[in-house]
């Protein structure tokens, strides 16, 4: 059985870590490099940094930050936000990132996934998917969740896996920041549909939510932000709880 992973997510805006609810009402959560170092020290398995404003200036700031993080941490980390070309990915990997997340650019031009997987290898290409449930269907959203599309979550997930993505990071916009639990039905369906790891994002509030997403949601990894940033759940304690529930985890 593959070891499950706990991944703190750091949303970056203007060089600072921020966190909101349902993608809005952002508040400051601290210096991303300091937080990264702390998370590596307390047992996080990986980190994900997402530049949520992703302006050209922001991407430059992101590269500086990636260099600093790479110098401070010894665990894998993923960087995303505003990534739209082979050149963007190349630059971030050269700065020290282990994986790169693409989202909007891949929806606009799906061949980008093939190009990135071909040049850099599937293992370092993560496709992030932000989706919202409307009626019985999940619709994919662009641009940090601000623009709805007609794209079905499950159709898109299947396509990105076929195009060479190494992992899918699925964020339920309905659950984001609510601390009401992950979208486990959708996650379980995704995990059955694709043969690549699925990272659960959106809704973490208690240790039981992590237990549920690994058992009911069949997730390979679980991502959270505010509960870690503001000290509501300690990663070491969370991992002990998962171990108690017979979930394979690195202590």
N, C-alpha and C positions, 0 to 999 in steps of 0.2 A: 504493500500500500504506500502511495506517495505521501510524504509529509505535508501537512497543511501549513499555510503561511499566514502570518499576521503582518499587515502592511499599514503603517501610518501614512496618511496622505496629507501633503502640505500644499494647499492652494496658495499660489503666489500672486500678489498684486503689488506693483511698484516696489518690488524687492522685499516685501514683508509677507508673513504667513497670515492668511485671513480665513474666517469660517462664517458661513451663513446658514439659513434654513431655506429649503426649496430653491437654492441657487441665488437667493437675495439676502438683504439685511446683513451685510458682512461686518465682522468685528475683528480687530487685530488679535493675533495669537502668538506673535513673537518673531524673532530672527530665525529664518529657515536653517541657517548653518548651525546655530547653537542647538536648535531642536533636533536636527539630524544627528548630531554628535550624541545627544542625550538618548535618542531612540536606539542608536547602535549599541550604546552601553547597556541598555536595560533589556536587550533581547529581541528587538524587532527583527524580522527575517529579511525584509526589504523595505524600501521607501519609494514613494511616488511623489514627484513634484509636478504640479500643473500650473502653468502660467495662465491664469484665467482671463487676463485682459489681452495678453499676447499682441501688443502693439510691436512695431519694429523696434522701438526703444526697449520695450519689455523683453524682447528676445535677446537683445544685447546684454541686458541686465541678467537674464537667465544664464547666459554663457559664463559670465563672471561668477555667478553663484554656483554653477555646476563645477567649475574649477576649484572653488573653495570647499564644496561638499566632498568632492573626490579626494581632496587632501586630508580630510578629517574623518571619513568613515570607511569601514572595511566590510560593509555589507552591500549587496547589489542595490542600485537605485535606477528608477525610470524617470524620464523627463518628457513632458508633453506641453502642448499649448502653442498654437501658431505654427506648428510644424507642417510644411506643405511641399517639401522637395527633398530630393536625394542630398542636395547641398546642406540643407538644414540638419538633416540626420547626421551626416558626416561630421559637421562642425560640433554637434553636441556629444557625439561619441568620442571625438578627439579631445574634448574637454574633460572626459572621464565618466560620462554616463554609461551604464551597462545596457539599458534598453531605452527605446524611444516610443512614446505613445502618439498615435495619430488619430484624429477624429473627423473634424469638418472637411479637411482637405481630401480625405479618403472617400467621403460621401460624394463630394463634388467630382472627384476623378478616381474611381475605384482602381484603375490600373496602377496607381501610386503604390498600392500594397504589393502588387507583383514586383514592381521595380525595386522597392526597398528590401523585400525578402530575397530577391535575386542577388542584390549587391551586398547586403550586410548579413543575410541569414535570418530565417524565421525566428530564431531564438531571441533576437533582440528587437522584434517588432510587435508592439502591443497595439491593438485597435481598441480605442475607448468608444463606448456607445452610451449616449445619454438618451433615455427613453421615458415616455410618460404613457400611462394607460388611459385610453379613452374608450369607454364602453368595455368591450371584451378584447380590444386590440391594443397592442403596445406600439406607439409611434416614435421613431427616432427623431431627435432634435439636433439642430446644428448650433454652432457658435456659442458654446457654453450654455446650451439649453435654451437659448433665446428664440430660435427659429424652428417651428415645427415643419416636418416633412411628411410625405405620404408613405415613407419607407417603413415596412414592418420590421420590428426588432428581430424576429426569428429568421426571416428571409435574409436580412442583412448579415446577421451573425454567421449563417451558413455560407454566404458568399465570401465574407472576409476570411473565414477558415480555408475555403477552397483556393483563395487567392494567395495564401501563404502566411497569414498572420500567425504568430507564435502563441499569443494569448489574447483573450477578450476581457476587457475591463468594463463590466456592465454597471452603470449607475441608474437606479430607479429615481427619477426626479420627484416622484410622489413621496418617496421615503427619505430623501436627502435632508439631513439635519433634524429629522423629527424624533429620532431615538425610539422608534416604534417597532424596530425589527427590519430585517432585510426582506426583499421581494422573493421569498423562497420558492414559490410556485414557478415563477418565470425563470429563476436561476436553475431549478431542477430540469426544466424543459430545455434550457440552453445547454446544460451539461450533457443531456442525452443526445442533443442534436449535433454537437460538434465534438471533434476528437482532440481539441486543444484545451488547455486549462482556462477556467472561467473564474475571474476575480469578482467577488460580490462587493458592491459599493452602494451606500445610501441606507441609513436607518439604524446603524449600530447604537445601542443605548445601554445594554446590559451584557453580562458574560453569557447569559442564556441565549441571547441573540446570535452569538458566535457559534455556540453549540448547535443551535437550530440550523444555521446556514451550512454548516459542514455536514450535518446529518440529513435534514429534510431538503435543503437547497442543493446538496451535492457539490457545493462550491469547492474549488481547489485552494483559494485564498480569500481572506476577508480584509477589507480596507475600512479604516475609520479615521476620523479627523478630530472633531471637537472633544470627544470623550478622552482621547489621549492628550491633546494639547492642553486641556484645562484640568488634567489630573483626576478625572472621574473614574477611570479604570486604569490600573497599573498593568503593563504588559506581562510582567512576571507572574502576577496573580491570575491574570486571564489564562495564561498558558497552563498553570497548575490545574485550573478548573477544567480546561479542555482535556488534559491528561486523565483527570478523574473520570471523565466521560468517555474514556477509551478512544480519544481522537489522537491520531499520530501527529505529534508536534515536536519541534526542536526546543528543548528547555535550555 
